[in-house]
Amino acid sequence: MRILNLTTHLNRGGISKYISTVGSALLKRGHRVFVVSSGGETEKELEEMGLTIQNLPIRTKNELSPRIYLHLPALTRLIKDWKIDLMHAHTRVTQVMAWWAQRLTGRPFVSTVHGFYKRRLGRRILPAWGERAIAISEPVGVDLRETHRVSSESIRIIYNGLDLVELAERFATHQPSQVRKEYGFPESAYVVGIIARLVPDKGHEYLLRSLKELASEIPQLRVLVVGDGKYRAYLEDLSARLGLDGRVHFTGNLRDVTKPLAAIDLFVLPAVWREGFGLSIVEAMACQKPVIVTNIWALNTLIQNQVNGVLVEPRNIGDLSKAIRFFAQHPEFCLKIGMAGQETTRKRFSINRMVQELEEVYGEVLSH
């Protein structure tokens, strides 16, 4: 198949990671993979993998933006020149572009729904979900049915997957003590890590306040914050105001998350609002790191409390501190939860399973 991915940009984040992981696997299975976007940080990496990339200046959050309609002729030419069989849209704006392009070229499209969306006027007038709406978790599928009234027959649940072999190989190249040294942490530190965009919904503030609460009790406790975003200045200032200098390290965005994962003892994502999936959690579990996450959609569909991770209530600093304290004081529990989490990723989140399910969806659409 010749598959065209459409996204507004290729900066680091969940959608770029999705296109990268799936695109690489599809290429290995003999398909051709193309991407149209406005470009971004991961563009060169995708080209090196063998994906065909074309930039169009379509970065906007407004489905009525003139950019969409000005660049539709260029998109339709690419679809014809590349002999595209099927389009795969990943953002609201590119869903609308794909909807129009389908009418101009006759090529069908599907969309992956990477999170939860409000049913604004534009969604009601022009739903543009495609022949199939691929939900990345069951809660996202429920939201599509109940909020957006997408028919159950059009929805497919396909959990995100990882190339677990490749991830393990990268993870093995890092020496934990050396990475800790680079981040300014002593080898004896107990390091708690979070990998997420620096936005309020991810709950970084509650992790920092928990560290403050535990600092005197567990003097070796440190926090590693991986990611970037508009909230960074606030979090750095909060860290200083809480007297956590030297205990918290902000890395910014990283191409390879296995490096910080090698340095941590415990992964925490204290998100305060519903999450579409939680890929960073699965990456940590795949590296046998125990995880603490909040009891919210869809994180509580990944984690079975006290079995392959620990669930805590959102915005509850005391609850989070109690869980971190228990992990820090019970290394045998860390090992047990880490091993169970790794087994979960093997069973549920392999890239082979994900791509087989995507191929089935593509086949359904193309056979109609």
N, C-alpha and C positions, 0 to 999 in steps of 0.2 A: 504493500500500500504506500501511497504518497500522501503524507499527513502534514498539514499546515497548522502550526500552533500560532495563535494570536494573543498577544498580551501588550498592555500599554507600555511596559518598560521591562528591562532585564537587570535591574539593580538587585542586590542581594536580598533574599527573602524567600518566603514559602513558595511562591509561584515559579520563580527562577529555578529553585531547587527541584521542584516538581518536573519542570521541562527538561532540566539537565538529567535527572535520574531516569525518567521515562524515555527521553530521547536516546540516551546511550543504550538502554536495553532494547529499544525498538530497532536501532541500527544493527545491533548484534543479531537480531532475528530476521534481518534481510529487508527491512522497510526503509523508505527514504523519509527523512524528517526535515521540515522547513520551519522557520520562525520569522514572523513579521512583528516588529515592535519599534519603539522609538529609541532603542539601544539601552545600554547600561553597563554596570561594572562586570557582569558575567559574560558579556557578549563574546569576548575573545576565547574564554574557556569553552563555550559551546561550539565555536568554530573549530577549535582544536580537536574536539570530540568527533567532528564530522557532520555537524548539523549545518544546513545552509541558512544563512542569516541575511535578512534585508531590513534596512531601517526605513520607517515612514514616521514623520513627526505627528504622532497620534496621541501623545501623552496629555490626557485631560480626564477629569472626573465627571464630565457632563455629557450625557448621551445625545444632547442636542447641539453639541459644539460643532461649529463649521469645519473643524479639523477632520471629523469623521467623514463628512460628505465631500470635502475637497479631495481627500485621498482615496475615496472609493474606486475611481477609475484606475489608479495605479495598483490597488489591491486586486482588482478583477483581472488586470493584465498579468500580474504575477501568477494568479491562480491558473490562468490559461497557459502561460509560458511554461510553468513548472508541471503542468498536467496533474494538478492536485486532485486527489480522489475525495478527500474529506477535510473539513476545517475543524479545529479544536480550540474553542475560545476559553480564556481564563479570567477575564475581567468583565465588568458590566459594559464598559465602552466597546470592547472587542466582540462581545455578544451581539451588540447592535450592529456593528460593522459586518459581522458574519451573517446576520439576518438579511441585511441588504445585499451582500455579496451572493448569498444563496439565490436570491431572486434575479440577480443579473447573470449568474453563471450556471445555475442549476446544480451546483455542488452542495451537498448537505453539510450540516455542522452539528457538533455536540458541544456541550460546555461542561467544564468542571467547576463546581460550586465550592469555593475554598473557605467559606464561612457563612455568616448569617447576614442577611440584607433586609433593610426596611422596605415595606411595600409602598414606595413613593408613587407619585402620579405617573412618572415615566414607566415604571414597572407594570402598572395597570394598563396603560395604553399600548405598550410594546414589550411584552414579557421577554421574548427573544431567548428562550432557554435552549433551543435547538431540538433536534430529533430525540436526543436523550440528554437528561440533566444528571451528571455524575456527582453524587454527594460524597464527600470525603469521610463522612461518619454517619451513623444512624441518626443522631440529633439533627444534623444538617438536612437529612432526608425528610425527617418529620417536619422541619421548618418549611421546606419546599412545599409539602402537601398542605400544611395547615395555614401558613401565612401567605404563600404565593399561589396556592390552588393549582399547583402542577399535578397532573394526573399520576397516579401510582405507576401506571404502565410505562410512563416516560422516565421514571427515576431509577437509577442504578446506584447502589452503595458500593463504592470501591475504596477501601482503606489505602492510604498512602503506603508505599513500600520503600525499602532501602536495599541497596546492594550490600548485603551483610558481609560478604567475603572481602570486598574492596574496603569497606569501613574498618573491618578487623585488621587488615593489612596496614592501613594508615595509622590506626591506633597503636599498633605494635612498634612503630618507628619512633615513638616518643618516650623519653626517659622521664618518669614522673618527677624525680628529684631535680633534674635539670630544668624542666618547665617551671616548677615552683620557684626555683632560683631566679629565672627570667622575670617572673611576676613579682619578685620581691618578698616571697614567702619562705619561711624556714622549712626545712625538710620535715620537721616534727609537727608542722601545723595540721589542724583538721580543717580541710578546705571545703566549703559549701559553694556550689556553682549554680549560676542561672544563665541560660542562653535564651534571649528573647529581645524583641524590639524594645527600646526604652520609651515606653508609653505607659500612662497610668493604669490601663487595664491589666497589665502583666503583674502588678503587685510588688514591684521592686521595693517600694517604700516599706512594706510590712516585713520583708526580709531584713532590711537594714535596721529597722527598729527592734526586730527579734535579736539581731547580733548585739545591739546595745544592751538588751536585757540579759544576754548570756555572757557578755564579755568578761565580767569578773569571775563568774563561775567556771568558764572554760577559756582560760587565757590563750590557749593555742588556736582558738577559732578564728578563721579568716573567710572572707567572701570574695569570689571571683565573678565579676559581672561581664558577660560577653554580649555584645550587641551595641547598637547605636540608635539614636532617635531624638525627638524634640524634648524629651524629658531628662536628657543626660545632665544638663547644667543644674537642674533642680536636685537630682540625685547626688551629684558630686557635692553640692552645697549642703544637702541634708547630712551626708556622710561626715562632713567636716563639723557641722553643728552638733552632731551626736558624739563627737570625739573619737571617731573611728579611723583617723589617719593612720596609715600603715596596716590597717586590718582589711581594707577594701581595695581591690584593684579593678579598674575599668579598662577593658582591652579594646573597645570599639568593635566594629565588624571584622570577622575573620573568615578567610576562605575555607580553612580547614578546622572544623570544630573538634576534631579528635585531639588536637593539641591541648586545649583547656580541659577536655574531658579526662586526659591523662593525669592532670594535676589535682583533680577534685576527689574527695571521698564520698560526697553526697550531692545529688542534684535536687534543686528545689524550684518549682514554678508556682508561686502563690497568686495566680491570676484571680481577678475579682469579678470577671464577667465571663459569659460563655465563650468557649474556644471551639473553633471548627474541628481541630484534630489534636495538635500538640506534637509536631514532628520532633522537636528538640528532646522531648521526653523519651520518645522511642529510640533516638540516637544514643541517649544516655543509658537506657536499659540495654541496648545492644552491646554496649561497652561494659556491661555488668556493674553499672553504678546504681546503687539504691536510690529511689526517688520519693520525694514528698510533693504532692500536688493538691490543689484545692478541690473540694467536692462540688464541682460544677460541670455542666454540659461542656464538651464531650469528654473532659478529662476523666470523669468517673466511669466512662465506658472503656477506657484503656486500663484503669487500675482497679484491682480487687483489693480492698483495704486489708492490710496486714498479710497479704499473700505475695503480690508482686510489686508492692509499693505501699505508701501510707497516704491516706486522705485526711486533710484538715479543712476546717471551715474557713471560707474566705474572710479576709479582714480581721482575723482573730489572731493577734500577735501571741497571746498566751498559748493557744493551741499549737501554733507553728513552733514556738520556742520549746514546748514540751516534746514535740516530735524530734526536733533537731537534737535536743539533749539526750533523748533515748538512743538515737543512732550513735551519737558520739561516745556514749558510755557502754554500748553493747556491740562490739565488732562482730560477734557471731551472728547477730541479727542483720547487720549490714550485709554480710556474706550471703546469708540465706535469701534475703530480699533481692540482692543483686543477681544471684543465679536464677531465681524465679523470673525476674524481669527479662533476663537474656533469653530464657526459654520461651517467654511470651512472644518476643520479637521473631524468633525462628518460626514459630507456628503461625503467626498472624500477619507479619509485616515484611515478608520478603518481596523483593522487586519482581521475581519470577511470577509469583501469585498475582501481583498487581497488574503486570503487563499482559498476562494471559486473560485476565478479566477485561482489560481495556480492548484487547484484540477482539474479544467476543462482542463487545458493544459496537466497535467499528464495523464488524461483520454484519451485525443486525441492521445497522443503518444502511450500509451499502447494498444489502440484499433486497431492500424494499424498492 
